[in-house]
Amino acid sequence: MNELAPRARPAWGAVVSMALGVFGLVTAEFLPASLLTPMAADLGITEGMAGQAVTVTAAVALLTSLLISTATRRIDRRHVLLGFSMLLVASNLLVAFAPNLTVLLIGRVLLGMALGGFWTMSIATMMRLVPEDLVPRGLSIMFSGVSAATIAAAPLGSYFGDLLGWRDVFRMAALLGVLALIVQFLTLPRMAPSGMTRLRTLFDVLMRPRVGLGMLAAALVFTGHFAFFTYIRPFLETVTGVGVNGVATILLGFGMANFLGNYLGSWMVERNLRLTMIAMPLLMGALGVALVVLESTPATDAALMALWGLAFGAIPVAWSTWLTRTVPDEAESASGLLVAAINLAIATGAAAGGVIFDLGGALNVFAASGAVLLLAALMILMGVRTRPLATAGT
């Protein structure tokens, strides 16, 4: 295969292969949420212990995102990305055949390495697969894999888990990883390492003007979202008063709106990146407040949550594009910082939301989530700047 120069003509086949990789990774990440009870029963452990499969994945993903660019700085990026897909397959197979909790957690460690590494490389890779003006579109295609996994992983995992057993679900996830690996092998070009990243580079990038504050603002946006997202189901059950079918329907609407939001985000970012970065968390914050103060009915809450999903769909596209324009020369290091910030935000949002939920219930979680998002929008408005496309990298 010929090496692809940065910003060459669009390699859309490779972009689709990245979306397949993301779909496989996020599906595997989400599966334990829908299979926790049978996994725990089969392995003879508590559900709380089985839940550590999620915790260890997030922790390893955070650590990997900070170290992977340095550890692989001399290796062709094509080989590195293919390696992550191999880790995805190995992880799912280990979990599927795990005889005990230890082997299960080893499998999830491999998934954390694949997740943290793939996400760290993904933005810099996209900058080399498509011209600069098409990067938002390429990112929206890639992030559609996240939305598709959000829609499919939980309901399909639960359905096939009941029909076939939880181990067969992870075997199916391994086959999905094999499919992604094959498509990536056929479409990804050679991409020689573009720099000699060291751990010191992470600190240097963070200290650049606009970068540190931007990372903090991004962390606040994702913290607010995941505090909300983690406690959607108890809110719908205890406040909205819907049953299992109602929860599934509303979550399906959320996921479909989120899928559309990826493409809305691409369209908005291509026209005004900074406005998108401000407007989406502002809208989500307002929706959080609305869910608290408005009379709760299934129709009202379903509509508000669908709007939230639509708004959040644009967030990853917007922040990834911000990164490509703010730190184009050290995109891998900056991606590692952003992935670490997002993983920390997921853990913080879920943990803080849990404390607030135990103390004051789901309404207070949504109120706090809305407040954090409004604070993030204000911070972006006051302090985060973006470079226009024409001057990016200058």
C-alpha positions as CSV (number, residue, x, y, z in Angstrom):
1,M,0.0,0.0,0.0
2,N,1.1,3.5,-0.7
3,E,1.6,5.9,2.1
4,L,-1.0,8.6,2.3
5,A,0.3,12.1,2.8
6,P,-1.5,14.4,5.3
7,R,-4.6,16.1,3.8
8,A,-4.5,14.1,0.6
9,R,-7.6,13.3,-1.4
10,P,-10.4,11.8,0.8
11,A,-10.0,8.2,1.7
12,W,-13.7,7.5,2.5
13,G,-13.3,3.8,2.7
14,A,-10.7,4.2,5.5
15,V,-13.1,6.7,7.2
16,V,-15.9,4.1,7.1
17,S,-13.4,1.5,8.5
18,M,-12.7,3.9,11.4
19,A,-16.5,4.1,12.1
20,L,-16.7,0.3,12.1
21,G,-13.9,0.2,14.6
22,V,-15.6,2.8,16.9
23,F,-18.9,0.9,16.6
24,G,-17.2,-2.4,17.7
25,L,-15.3,-0.7,20.6
26,V,-18.3,1.2,22.0
27,T,-20.6,-1.8,21.6
28,A,-18.2,-3.9,23.7
29,E,-17.9,-1.1,26.2
30,F,-21.6,-0.8,26.7
31,L,-22.5,-4.6,26.7
32,P,-22.0,-5.2,30.4
33,A,-24.7,-2.7,31.3
34,S,-27.3,-4.9,29.7
35,L,-25.8,-8.2,30.7
36,L,-24.6,-7.6,34.2
37,T,-27.1,-9.8,36.0
38,P,-26.5,-13.0,34.0
39,M,-22.8,-12.4,33.9
40,A,-22.7,-12.2,37.7
41,A,-24.9,-15.3,38.2
42,D,-22.9,-17.4,35.8
43,L,-19.5,-16.4,37.4
44,G,-20.8,-16.7,40.9
45,I,-20.1,-13.1,41.9
46,T,-22.1,-10.1,42.9
47,E,-23.4,-7.6,40.4
48,G,-21.2,-5.0,42.1
49,M,-18.1,-7.1,41.4
50,A,-19.2,-7.7,37.8
51,G,-19.7,-4.0,37.5
52,Q,-15.9,-3.5,38.0
53,A,-15.7,-4.7,34.3
54,V,-16.8,-1.2,33.4
55,T,-14.6,0.6,36.0
56,V,-11.4,-1.2,34.9
57,T,-12.1,-0.5,31.2
58,A,-12.5,3.3,31.9
59,A,-9.4,3.4,34.1
60,V,-7.1,1.6,31.6
61,A,-8.5,3.7,28.7
62,L,-7.6,6.9,30.6
63,L,-4.0,5.7,31.3
64,T,-3.6,4.4,27.7
65,S,-4.7,7.7,26.2
66,L,-1.9,9.5,27.9
67,L,0.9,7.0,27.2
68,I,0.1,5.5,23.8
69,S,1.5,8.2,21.5
70,T,4.8,8.0,23.3
71,A,4.9,4.2,23.4
72,T,4.2,3.8,19.7
73,R,6.0,6.9,18.4
74,R,8.2,4.9,16.0
75,I,5.4,2.6,14.6
76,D,3.4,3.0,11.4
77,R,-0.1,4.3,12.5
78,R,-1.8,1.7,10.2
79,H,-0.2,-1.1,12.2
80,V,-1.1,0.6,15.5
81,L,-4.7,0.9,14.6
82,L,-4.9,-2.7,13.3
83,G,-3.4,-3.7,16.7
84,F,-6.2,-2.0,18.6
85,S,-8.8,-3.9,16.5
86,M,-6.9,-7.2,17.3
87,L,-7.1,-6.2,21.0
88,L,-10.9,-5.7,20.7
89,V,-11.3,-9.2,19.2
90,A,-9.1,-10.7,21.9
91,S,-10.9,-8.9,24.7
92,N,-14.4,-10.1,23.6
93,L,-13.1,-13.7,23.3
94,L,-11.5,-13.6,26.7
95,V,-14.7,-12.3,28.3
96,A,-16.8,-14.8,26.3
97,F,-14.8,-17.8,27.6
98,A,-13.9,-16.4,31.0
99,P,-14.1,-19.0,33.8
100,N,-13.8,-16.5,36.6
101,L,-13.7,-12.8,37.4
102,T,-9.9,-12.5,37.0
103,V,-10.0,-13.6,33.3
104,L,-13.0,-11.4,32.7
105,L,-11.2,-8.3,34.1
106,I,-8.1,-9.2,32.0
107,G,-10.3,-9.1,28.9
108,R,-11.7,-5.8,29.9
109,V,-8.2,-4.4,30.5
110,L,-7.4,-5.3,26.8
111,L,-10.6,-3.4,25.8
112,G,-9.5,-0.4,27.8
113,M,-6.2,-0.4,26.0
114,A,-8.0,-0.6,22.6
115,L,-10.5,2.1,23.5
116,G,-7.9,4.6,24.9
117,G,-5.5,4.0,22.1
118,F,-8.0,4.0,19.2
119,W,-9.6,7.3,20.4
120,T,-6.2,9.0,20.9
121,M,-5.1,8.1,17.3
122,S,-8.5,8.7,15.7
123,I,-8.5,12.5,15.3
124,A,-4.9,12.7,14.0
125,T,-5.7,9.8,11.7
126,M,-8.8,11.6,10.3
127,M,-6.6,14.7,9.6
128,R,-4.5,12.4,7.3
129,L,-7.4,10.6,5.6
130,V,-9.3,13.6,4.3
131,P,-8.5,17.3,3.4
132,E,-8.7,19.8,6.2
133,D,-12.1,21.3,5.1
134,L,-13.6,17.8,5.1
135,V,-12.4,16.8,8.6
136,P,-15.7,17.7,10.3
137,R,-17.6,15.5,7.9
138,G,-15.1,12.7,8.4
139,L,-15.4,13.0,12.1
140,S,-19.2,13.0,11.9
141,I,-19.1,9.7,10.0
142,M,-16.7,8.2,12.6
143,F,-18.8,9.4,15.5
144,S,-21.9,7.9,13.9
145,G,-20.4,4.6,15.0
146,V,-20.8,5.8,18.6
147,S,-24.4,6.7,18.1
148,A,-25.2,3.5,16.4
149,A,-23.6,1.6,19.3
150,T,-25.6,3.7,21.7
151,I,-28.8,2.7,19.9
152,A,-28.0,-1.0,19.4
153,A,-25.7,-2.2,22.2
154,A,-28.0,-2.2,25.2
155,P,-31.3,-3.4,23.6
156,L,-29.7,-6.0,21.3
157,G,-27.3,-7.1,24.1
158,S,-30.3,-7.6,26.4
159,Y,-32.4,-9.4,23.7
160,F,-29.7,-11.8,22.5
161,G,-28.5,-12.3,26.1
162,D,-31.9,-13.7,27.0
163,L,-32.2,-15.7,23.7
164,L,-28.7,-17.1,23.4
165,G,-26.8,-16.4,26.7
166,W,-24.4,-13.6,27.6
167,R,-21.3,-15.5,26.4
168,D,-22.7,-15.8,22.9
169,V,-23.3,-12.0,22.8
170,F,-19.6,-11.4,23.4
171,R,-18.7,-13.9,20.7
172,M,-20.9,-12.0,18.4
173,A,-19.1,-8.8,19.5
174,A,-15.8,-10.6,18.6
175,L,-17.1,-11.3,15.1
176,L,-18.0,-7.6,14.8
177,G,-14.4,-6.8,15.7
178,V,-13.1,-9.2,13.1
179,L,-15.3,-7.4,10.5
180,A,-13.8,-4.0,11.5
181,L,-10.3,-5.5,11.4
182,I,-10.8,-6.9,7.9
183,V,-12.2,-3.6,6.5
184,Q,-9.4,-1.6,8.1
185,F,-6.8,-4.0,6.7
186,L,-8.2,-3.4,3.2
187,T,-8.6,0.3,3.4
188,L,-6.2,2.0,5.9
189,P,-3.1,3.4,4.1
190,R,0.4,3.3,5.6
191,M,0.8,6.4,7.8
192,A,4.4,6.9,9.1
193,P,4.6,8.4,12.6
194,S,4.6,12.2,12.1
195,G,6.5,13.2,15.2
196,M,8.6,11.9,18.2
197,T,6.1,12.4,21.0
198,R,7.3,12.1,24.5
199,L,5.5,12.4,27.9
200,R,6.9,16.0,28.1
201,T,5.0,16.8,24.9
202,L,1.7,16.3,26.8
203,F,2.6,19.0,29.3
204,D,3.9,21.3,26.6
205,V,0.6,21.0,24.6
206,L,-1.5,21.6,27.7
207,M,0.4,24.8,28.5
208,R,-0.2,26.3,25.0
209,P,-2.6,29.3,24.9
210,R,-6.3,28.3,24.7
211,V,-5.5,24.5,25.2
212,G,-5.7,24.1,28.9
213,L,-8.9,26.1,29.3
214,G,-10.4,24.3,26.3
215,M,-9.7,20.9,27.9
216,L,-11.3,22.1,31.2
217,A,-14.4,23.3,29.3
218,A,-14.6,20.1,27.4
219,A,-14.4,18.1,30.6
220,L,-17.2,20.1,32.1
221,V,-19.4,19.5,29.1
222,F,-18.9,15.7,29.2
223,T,-19.2,15.7,33.1
224,G,-22.6,17.4,32.8
225,H,-23.7,15.0,30.0
226,F,-22.7,11.8,31.8
227,A,-24.2,12.8,35.1
228,F,-27.5,13.1,33.1
229,F,-27.0,10.1,30.9
230,T,-26.1,7.7,33.8
231,Y,-29.4,8.4,35.6
232,I,-31.8,8.6,32.8
233,R,-33.5,5.3,33.6
234,P,-34.1,6.0,37.3
235,F,-35.5,9.4,36.4
236,L,-37.9,7.9,33.9
237,E,-39.0,5.3,36.3
238,T,-39.3,7.4,39.4
239,V,-40.2,10.9,38.1
240,T,-41.8,10.3,34.7
241,G,-43.4,7.1,35.9
242,V,-42.9,4.9,32.8
243,G,-42.3,1.2,32.7
244,V,-39.6,-0.9,30.9
245,N,-41.2,-0.5,27.5
246,G,-41.5,3.3,28.0
247,V,-37.9,3.6,29.1
248,A,-36.8,1.6,26.0
249,T,-38.8,3.7,23.7
250,I,-37.5,7.0,25.1
251,L,-33.9,5.8,25.0
252,L,-34.4,4.7,21.4
253,G,-35.6,8.2,20.6
254,F,-32.6,9.6,22.4
255,G,-30.2,7.4,20.4
256,M,-31.8,8.1,17.0
257,A,-31.6,11.8,17.7
258,N,-28.0,11.5,18.8
259,F,-27.2,9.8,15.5
260,L,-28.8,12.7,13.6
261,G,-26.9,15.1,15.8
262,N,-23.6,13.9,14.5
263,Y,-24.5,15.0,11.0
264,L,-26.1,18.2,12.3
265,G,-22.8,18.9,14.1
266,S,-20.8,18.4,11.0
267,W,-23.0,20.9,9.1
268,M,-22.8,23.5,11.9
269,V,-19.1,23.1,12.5
270,E,-18.3,23.7,8.9
271,R,-20.2,27.0,9.1
272,N,-19.3,28.3,12.7
273,L,-17.3,26.1,15.0
274,R,-17.4,28.5,18.0
275,L,-21.1,29.0,17.8
276,T,-21.6,25.3,17.8
277,M,-19.3,24.8,20.8
278,I,-21.3,27.4,22.8
279,A,-24.9,26.6,21.6
280,M,-24.9,22.9,22.2
281,P,-24.0,22.9,26.0
282,L,-26.2,25.9,26.4
283,L,-29.1,24.0,24.9
284,M,-28.4,20.9,27.0
285,G,-28.1,23.0,30.2
286,A,-31.5,24.6,29.4
287,L,-33.0,21.2,28.8
288,G,-31.7,20.0,32.1
289,V,-33.4,22.9,33.9
290,A,-36.6,22.3,31.8
291,L,-36.7,18.6,32.9
292,V,-36.6,19.8,36.5
293,V,-39.1,22.7,36.4
294,L,-41.6,21.6,33.8
295,E,-44.5,19.2,34.6
296,S,-43.2,15.7,33.9
297,T,-45.2,13.7,31.4
298,P,-43.9,10.8,29.1
299,A,-44.4,12.9,26.0
300,T,-42.7,16.0,27.4
301,D,-39.7,14.1,28.8
302,A,-39.3,12.1,25.6
303,A,-39.2,15.3,23.5
304,L,-36.7,17.0,25.9
305,M,-34.4,13.9,26.0
306,A,-34.5,13.6,22.2
307,L,-33.5,17.2,21.9
308,W,-30.7,16.5,24.4
309,G,-29.5,13.5,22.3
310,L,-29.6,15.7,19.1
311,A,-27.5,18.4,20.9
312,F,-25.0,16.0,22.3
313,G,-24.5,14.4,18.9
314,A,-22.8,17.6,17.8
315,I,-20.4,17.8,20.8
316,P,-17.8,15.2,19.9
317,V,-17.6,16.5,16.3
318,A,-17.2,20.1,17.6
319,W,-14.5,19.4,20.1
320,S,-12.6,17.1,17.9
321,T,-12.6,19.8,15.2
322,W,-11.5,22.4,17.7
323,L,-8.6,20.2,18.5
324,T,-7.5,19.8,14.9
325,R,-7.5,23.5,14.4
326,T,-5.9,24.5,17.7
327,V,-3.1,21.9,17.9
328,P,-2.7,20.6,14.3
329,D,1.0,19.9,14.8
330,E,0.6,17.7,17.9
331,A,-2.8,16.2,17.2
332,E,-2.0,12.8,18.8
333,S,-0.8,14.3,22.1
334,A,-3.8,16.7,22.2
335,S,-6.1,13.8,21.4
336,G,-4.6,11.9,24.3
337,L,-5.3,14.8,26.6
338,L,-8.9,15.1,25.3
339,V,-9.6,11.4,25.7
340,A,-8.2,11.5,29.2
341,A,-10.4,14.5,30.0
342,I,-13.5,12.7,28.7
343,N,-12.8,9.5,30.6
344,L,-12.2,11.5,33.8
345,A,-15.4,13.4,33.1
346,I,-17.4,10.1,32.6
347,A,-16.1,8.8,35.9
348,T,-16.7,12.2,37.7
349,G,-20.1,12.7,36.2
350,A,-21.3,9.2,37.1
351,A,-19.7,9.3,40.6
352,A,-20.9,12.8,41.5
353,G,-24.3,12.0,40.0
354,G,-24.6,8.9,42.2
355,V,-23.9,10.9,45.4
356,I,-26.4,13.5,44.4
357,F,-29.0,10.8,43.5
358,D,-28.6,9.1,46.8
359,L,-28.9,12.4,48.7
360,G,-31.7,14.1,46.7
361,G,-33.0,12.0,43.9
362,A,-33.0,12.2,40.1
363,L,-34.3,15.7,39.9
364,N,-31.3,17.1,41.7
365,V,-29.0,15.1,39.5
366,F,-30.5,16.8,36.4
367,A,-30.5,20.2,38.0
368,A,-26.7,19.8,38.8
369,S,-26.1,18.5,35.3
370,G,-27.8,21.5,33.8
371,A,-25.9,23.9,36.0
372,V,-22.5,22.3,35.0
373,L,-23.4,22.6,31.3
374,L,-24.5,26.2,31.6
375,L,-21.2,26.9,33.4
376,A,-19.3,25.2,30.6
377,A,-21.1,27.3,27.9
378,L,-20.2,30.5,29.8
379,M,-16.6,29.4,30.1
380,I,-16.4,28.7,26.3
381,L,-18.1,32.0,25.6
382,M,-15.7,34.0,27.8
383,G,-12.4,32.2,27.3
384,V,-12.2,29.5,24.6
385,R,-11.2,30.8,21.1
386,T,-11.2,28.9,17.8
387,R,-9.1,29.4,14.7
388,P,-10.9,29.8,11.4
389,L,-10.3,27.1,8.9
390,A,-8.2,29.3,6.6
391,T,-5.7,30.0,9.3
392,A,-5.6,26.7,11.1
393,G,-2.1,25.6,11.7
394,T,-0.6,29.0,11.2
